[in-house]
Each structure stands twice: as C-alpha cells, then as structure tokens.
Amino acid sequence: MRNKVIELLTKVLKVGISDESSSETMPEWDSLAHMRIVVMIEDSFDIEVEDEMLPKLNSLVSIIKYLESKIG
C-alpha cells in the first residue's frame, strides 16, 4: 500500500516523495493538487473519503494511516 500511495503522490506532484512529504513541506502540494490526490486515492483504493477527513490527509504518513484504518 505504501508504494502505491507514493506512486500516486509522485504522479500528482511530479516530485520525489519521502516519509516527510506533506502539504507543509512541499509547495507543489497546493489545494488543487490536494483534491487531485484525494480523487486518485478514492479511485485507486475504491473508497470514498469522508469530508471531515479531507484536511487531515495532508501527508504521506497520514494518508497511509487512513488507508490502513479503512481497508486494512
């Protein structure tokens, strides 16, 4: 799962991704890129992200933790 998330983030942001990657550390991760990331996560993992989770999925680590809680 981690590799798939890294692949998605790399595809959207077009930069290398590390464990420290987040919307706070990467200027490429703006609001438009954030929404593209969420849509790709939903499509790739066949889930629907709850509205209240949108602002919380702002880093590689938070996305992985969220997906682990949703799909195991």
N, C-alpha and C positions, 0 to 999 in steps of 0.2 A: 504494500500500500504506500509506504514512504516513497519508493521510487516513482510510482505513478503520480503522486502529488508533486514531486519535484519536476517531473516531466511536464505536467500541466502548468506549473508556475513558470517554468523556463519558456514554454510555448507562448504564454501570455505576455510575460515581462521581457522576454528576449535578452535575458542576462543570466549569469550563473547564480545558482541558489545554494545557500548554506543553512545550517541549523539556526543561524542568527537572522535569517532573512525575514523581514516584516515590513509592514507599511511605514513604520517609523524609520527604518534603516535604508529604505530603497526609494529614491524619488520616482522610479518607474512605476511603483505600486500606488497609483493615484486612485481616485474614486471610480473612474471609468474602468481601469484595469481590475479593480476590486470586484466590480459587478461581473466582468468577464470571467474572472476566476471562479466566482460563485456559480455562474451558469455552467462552466465546464465541469466543476465538481458535481453538480446535480446531474448533468448528462452522463458523465463518466461512471458515477457510482450509483446511478438510478435512485436518487433520493431527492427530497425536497427540503431545502434549508429553511428553517423557521425564521421569520422576520427578525425576531429578537436576537438571533444568532449572527446576523449579518455583520454588525460592527465588531463582534468578538473573533471572527475568523480573519485576523489581521497578521498572521504569521504562519510560517511552515509548521511550527510546533502546534499551534492552536488548531490548525486545520486537521492535522494528523490525529490529535486527541479527540476532536469532534467526530471524525470518521470512525475511529475505534469505538466510540460510545454508540454510534448509530448502527454500524454494520459488523462490529466485532473484529 
